[in-house]
Amino acid sequence: MTKTSIVTPVLLVGCAIIIVNFSIRASFGVFQIPIADEFGWLRSEFSLAIAIQNLAWGFGQPVFGALAEKIGDRKAIVIGAIIYALGLLFSSVATTPGAHQMLEILVGFGIAGTGFGVILAVVGRASSDENRSMSLAIVTAAGSGGQVIGPPVAEWLLTMMPWQMVFVVFAIAILATLALLPAMRAPAVSKAELQESMGTILKRAFRDPSYTMIFLGFFACGYQLSFVTAHFPAMVTEFCGPISPGGTLHSLGITTTSALGAIAISLIGLFNIAGTLAAGWAGKRYSKKYLLSGIYFARTIIGAAFILFPITPETVILFSAAMGALWLATVPLTAGLVAHLYGVRYMGTLYGVVFFSHQLGSFLGVWLGGRLYDVTGDYTAVWWVGVAVGAFSAIVHLPIRENRSAAPAAA
């Protein structure tokens, strides 16, 4: 079966799985206040649970990438979905911070098994060189679609049932995606790539300074995205000014800061659909390293501007739209750069290792956000750390040598 005839079903199934995965994953910030209020937990205790989830996701990504390359993509996804569901079900009955934090390890590994590392690798192999950047962008944009759907759905479900039952509904949803897997069949990689072992490719990558810079640069993406996902709804709820009665936001049905927090996360995802597709289009035509540097630079400016001005409902909306356009735009470019430099045979493993840096940043962003909130009473300090690491990533991408002459063909 050729790549041309298979890319559409692979894309459709990959997008569906990513949508459900990210709908669940993006909604965890909505549960921060309800869970903390029910059990009287400190903000840092719930934050640590989400931070552990992100770290487990990072550890799990190269594991599931290698597993998919060993036993097959679909089997790896089945294992990931089952672990994801079990983590959600067990978390729904956890009543102590320690239990909740330990169970988030399962959730994190489940996210890894049904997330970008495995799905992007399948789509990458099913795509031609010419269309790979856009194919990866479409799947990444589907993740943004999940982010649009997840928080409002979680808020809506919380009006009808306790948070524990919402977790059960989410577990059922991720298992339901397994019915789509028969349509996900990627073609074999090239003969040249089959002749090289995983160890050979990994050694080549680990000795390449460009791979190290890609690894270091992805840290900022994880820090910024996970901090905002986990803490922005609570930040908006507690520190944003009141919604003006009769104002524009009020007329749109946004009447409370709690609703505004959930809408902000969805708005980020909505704008990122266009931003990610634009990144995929640009990645086919322009240098990926310069595009990545530009995205991180723009994030730095937007983040600094937001915290320097008074936080109001209007600035929350403006920040969400601007940040959203850049939100996951780094993912297809980073994954595409890895495939461009080292081929698609072990793309899942190589991207998984790079993604571990992303999740180290995620762990720090989520945990540090809760910790500094408990110490200082606000998020200002941890926000400025995010601005600084964004500036670092903008710089570290510039020396990357975007030349795959030492790698096998990625066709």
C-alpha positions in Angstrom: 0.0 0.0 0.0 1.4 3.4 -1.0 1.7 6.5 1.0 -0.6 8.4 -1.2 -3.5 5.9 -0.7 -3.1 5.5 3.0 -2.4 9.0 4.4 -6.1 10.0 4.6 -7.3 7.2 6.9 -4.2 7.4 9.0 -4.8 11.2 9.3 -8.4 10.7 10.3 -7.8 8.1 12.9 -4.7 9.9 14.3 -6.7 13.2 14.5 -9.6 11.4 16.3 -7.3 9.8 18.9 -5.4 13.1 19.5 -8.7 15.1 19.9 -9.9 12.8 22.7 -6.5 12.6 24.3 -6.1 16.4 24.4 -9.7 17.0 25.4 -9.1 15.1 28.6 -5.5 16.3 29.1 -6.4 20.0 28.6 -9.2 19.9 31.1 -7.2 19.1 34.2 -6.8 22.7 35.1 -10.6 23.0 35.4 -10.5 20.4 38.3 -7.9 22.2 40.3 -10.2 24.3 42.5 -13.0 21.7 42.9 -10.6 18.9 44.0 -8.6 21.2 46.3 -11.8 22.6 47.8 -13.3 19.2 48.5 -10.3 17.8 50.3 -8.7 21.0 51.6 -5.5 20.5 49.7 -2.9 23.1 49.1 -2.6 24.4 45.6 0.9 22.9 45.4 -0.4 19.4 46.1 -2.7 19.2 43.1 -0.1 21.0 41.1 2.4 18.3 42.0 0.0 15.6 40.8 -0.3 17.3 37.4 3.5 17.9 37.3 4.1 14.2 37.9 1.6 13.4 35.1 3.6 15.6 32.7 6.9 14.0 33.8 5.5 10.5 33.4 4.3 11.6 30.0 7.8 12.6 29.2 9.3 9.4 30.4 6.7 7.4 28.6 7.0 9.1 25.2 10.3 7.5 24.1 9.2 4.2 25.7 6.0 4.1 23.7 7.9 5.3 20.6 10.3 2.4 20.9 7.5 0.0 21.7 5.5 1.1 18.6 8.6 0.4 16.5 9.0 -3.0 18.1 5.5 -4.4 18.4 3.6 -2.1 16.1 1.8 1.2 16.4 -1.7 -0.1 17.0 -0.7 -2.4 19.8 1.2 0.4 21.5 -1.8 2.6 21.2 -4.1 -0.1 22.7 -1.7 -0.4 25.7 -1.6 3.4 26.1 -5.4 3.7 26.0 -5.9 1.0 28.7 -3.3 2.6 31.0 -4.9 6.0 30.4 -8.3 4.7 31.3 -7.1 2.9 34.4 -5.3 6.0 35.6 -8.4 8.1 35.3 -10.6 5.4 37.0 -8.2 5.0 39.9 -7.8 8.8 40.3 -11.5 9.2 40.6 -11.4 7.3 43.9 -8.2 8.8 45.3 -8.8 10.9 48.4 -5.2 11.8 49.5 -2.7 14.0 47.7 -0.1 11.2 47.7 -2.5 8.7 46.1 -3.6 11.2 43.5 0.0 12.1 42.7 1.1 8.4 42.3 -1.9 7.6 40.0 -1.0 10.5 37.7 2.0 8.3 36.7 -0.5 6.0 35.0 -2.4 8.9 33.4 0.9 10.4 32.1 2.0 7.1 30.5 -1.5 6.8 29.0 -1.2 10.2 27.4 2.2 9.2 26.0 0.8 6.0 24.5 -2.1 7.8 22.7 -0.4 11.1 22.1 1.9 12.9 19.7 5.0 10.7 19.9 3.2 7.6 18.6 0.6 9.3 16.4 3.0 11.8 14.7 5.4 8.9 13.9 2.7 6.9 12.2 1.5 10.0 10.2 5.1 10.9 9.4 5.7 7.5 7.9 2.4 7.6 6.0 3.3 11.0 4.4 5.6 11.9 1.6 8.5 14.3 2.1 6.6 17.0 0.4 3.5 16.7 2.5 5.0 15.7 5.9 5.0 19.1 7.5 1.4 19.8 6.7 0.3 16.2 7.7 2.0 16.7 11.1 0.5 20.1 11.4 -3.0 18.7 10.8 -2.7 16.1 13.6 -1.2 18.8 15.9 -4.1 21.1 15.1 -6.4 18.3 16.1 -4.8 18.4 19.5 -5.8 22.1 19.6 -9.4 21.0 18.7 -9.3 18.8 21.7 -8.2 21.7 23.8 -11.1 23.7 22.5 -13.6 21.0 23.4 -12.1 19.6 26.7 -12.4 22.5 29.3 -15.9 23.6 28.4 -17.1 20.0 28.3 -15.5 19.4 31.7 -17.1 22.5 33.1 -20.5 21.4 31.7 -20.2 17.9 33.1 -19.3 19.3 36.5 -22.6 21.1 36.6 -24.4 17.7 36.3 -22.1 15.3 38.2 -19.2 15.2 40.7 -15.6 15.4 39.3 -15.1 11.7 40.1 -17.8 10.7 37.6 -16.3 13.1 35.0 -13.1 11.1 35.2 -15.1 7.9 34.6 -16.7 9.5 31.5 -13.2 10.5 30.2 -12.0 6.9 30.8 -14.8 5.5 28.6 -14.1 8.1 25.9 -10.4 7.2 25.5 -11.2 3.5 25.3 -13.8 4.2 22.6 -11.1 5.5 20.3 -9.8 1.9 20.0 -12.6 1.0 17.7 -11.0 3.2 15.0 -7.6 1.5 15.1 -8.2 -1.0 12.2 -8.0 1.9 9.8 -4.6 3.0 11.0 -2.0 1.2 8.9 1.2 3.0 7.9 3.4 1.7 5.1 6.9 0.4 5.6 9.9 2.7 5.6 12.5 2.9 3.0 15.0 0.0 2.4 17.9 2.4 3.4 16.4 3.1 6.8 15.7 -0.6 7.5 19.4 -1.3 7.2 20.2 1.0 10.1 19.6 -0.2 13.7 18.0 2.0 16.3 21.4 2.1 18.2 23.1 3.5 15.1 20.5 6.2 14.6 20.4 7.1 18.3 24.2 7.4 18.5 24.3 9.6 15.5 21.6 11.9 17.0 23.1 12.0 20.5 26.5 13.0 19.0 25.0 15.7 16.9 25.0 19.2 18.6 21.9 20.1 16.5 19.9 17.3 18.2 21.0 18.6 21.6 19.9 22.1 20.7 16.5 20.8 19.6 16.3 18.9 22.9 17.1 22.0 25.0 14.9 24.3 23.0 11.7 22.2 23.5 12.0 22.7 27.2 10.4 26.1 27.0 7.5 24.9 25.1 6.6 22.4 27.8 7.1 24.9 30.6 4.9 27.6 29.0 2.1 25.3 27.8 1.7 23.2 30.9 1.9 26.1 33.3 -0.9 27.9 31.4 -3.0 24.7 31.0 -2.8 23.8 34.7 -2.8 27.3 36.3 -4.3 29.9 34.0 -8.0 29.0 34.8 -7.3 29.4 38.5 -5.1 32.5 37.9 -7.9 34.1 35.9 -10.6 33.2 38.4 -8.7 34.7 41.4 -6.8 37.7 39.9 -8.9 38.9 37.0 -11.3 41.8 37.5 -15.0 41.2 37.4 -16.9 40.7 34.2 -18.7 44.0 33.4 -22.5 43.5 33.4 -23.8 44.4 30.0 -20.3 44.4 28.5 -19.1 42.6 25.4 -18.0 39.5 27.3 -21.1 39.4 29.4 -23.3 39.6 26.2 -21.4 36.5 24.9 -22.4 34.5 28.0 -19.2 34.9 29.9 -20.5 36.1 33.2 -17.9 34.8 35.7 -14.1 34.6 35.9 -14.4 30.9 36.4 -16.1 30.6 33.0 -13.6 33.0 31.5 -10.7 30.7 32.7 -12.2 27.7 30.9 -13.0 29.8 27.8 -9.4 31.2 27.7 -8.0 27.7 27.4 -10.5 26.8 24.7 -9.7 30.1 22.9 -6.0 29.3 22.9 -6.8 26.0 21.3 -9.1 27.6 18.7 -6.6 30.1 17.6 -3.9 27.5 17.5 -5.7 25.4 14.9 -5.0 28.2 12.4 -1.5 28.8 13.9 -0.5 25.2 13.7 -1.7 24.8 10.1 0.2 27.9 9.2 3.3 26.5 10.8 2.9 23.3 8.7 2.5 25.3 5.5 5.5 27.4 6.4 7.6 24.4 7.4 7.3 23.1 3.8 8.7 26.4 2.4 11.1 27.9 5.0 13.8 27.0 7.4 12.3 25.2 10.4 14.9 26.4 12.8 14.2 30.0 12.0 10.5 29.5 12.3 10.9 27.9 15.7 13.1 30.7 16.9 10.6 33.2 15.7 7.7 31.5 17.5 9.6 31.4 20.8 10.6 35.0 20.4 7.0 36.0 19.8 5.8 34.0 22.9 8.4 35.9 24.9 7.1 39.3 23.9 3.4 38.3 24.4 4.1 36.8 27.8 6.0 39.8 29.0 3.4 42.2 27.7 0.6 40.3 29.5 2.1 40.4 32.9 3.3 44.0 32.6 -0.2 45.3 32.0 -3.2 45.0 34.4 -4.9 41.6 34.1 -8.5 42.2 33.0 -11.1 40.1 31.1 -10.1 41.9 27.9 -6.4 41.3 28.3 -7.1 37.6 29.1 -8.9 37.3 25.8 -6.2 39.1 23.8 -3.5 37.0 25.4 -5.4 33.8 24.7 -5.8 34.7 21.1 -2.2 35.7 20.6 -0.6 32.9 22.6 -3.0 30.4 20.9 -1.7 31.2 17.4 1.7 30.0 18.6 0.6 27.3 21.1 1.4 24.0 19.4 2.9 25.5 16.3 6.3 24.3 17.5 5.2 20.6 17.4 5.0 19.9 13.7 8.2 22.0 13.1 10.1 20.1 15.8 8.9 16.7 14.7 9.4 17.6 11.1 13.0 18.8 11.9 13.8 15.5 13.6 12.4 13.5 10.6 14.3 15.7 8.2 17.6 15.2 10.0 17.4 11.5 10.9 14.6 9.9 8.8 11.3 8.4 9.8 12.3 4.8 10.7 12.9 5.7 14.4 11.1 9.0 14.5 8.9 7.9 17.4 11.9 7.2 19.6 13.9 10.2 18.5 11.0 12.6 18.9 10.1 10.9 22.2 13.6 11.7 23.6 13.2 15.3 22.5 9.7 15.4 23.9 11.2 14.3 27.3 12.8 17.8 27.5 9.4 19.3 26.8 7.9 17.3 29.7 10.8 18.3 32.0 9.7 21.8 31.3 6.1 20.8 31.9 6.9 19.3 35.2 8.7 22.5 36.3 6.1 24.8 35.0 3.2 23.1 36.7 4.9 22.3 40.0 6.7 25.6 40.3 3.5 27.4 39.6 1.8 25.8 42.5 4.8 26.0 44.8 5.4 29.7 44.2 1.7 30.5 44.5 1.6 28.9 48.0 4.8 30.9 49.0 4.0 34.3 47.4 0.3 34.3 46.8 0.5 34.9 43.1 1.9 33.6 39.8 4.1 36.6 38.9 7.6 35.1 39.6 6.9 31.8 37.8 5.4 33.7 34.9 8.7 35.6 34.4 10.6 32.3 34.5 8.4 31.3 31.5 9.3 34.5 29.7 13.0 33.9 30.3 13.1 30.2 29.1 11.2 31.3 26.0 13.9 33.8 25.2 16.5 31.1 25.7 14.7 28.8 23.2 14.5 31.6 20.7 18.3 31.8 20.8 19.3 28.1 21.1 17.5 27.2 17.8 19.6 29.5 15.7 22.9 27.5 15.5 21.1 24.3 14.5 22.5 22.9 11.2 19.5 22.0 9.1 21.4 19.5 6.9 20.6 15.8 6.7 23.5 14.8 4.5 24.7 12.4 7.2 21.2 10.8 7.6 19.4 8.3 5.4 16.7 9.5 3.1 13.4 10.1 4.9 11.2 9.0 2.0 
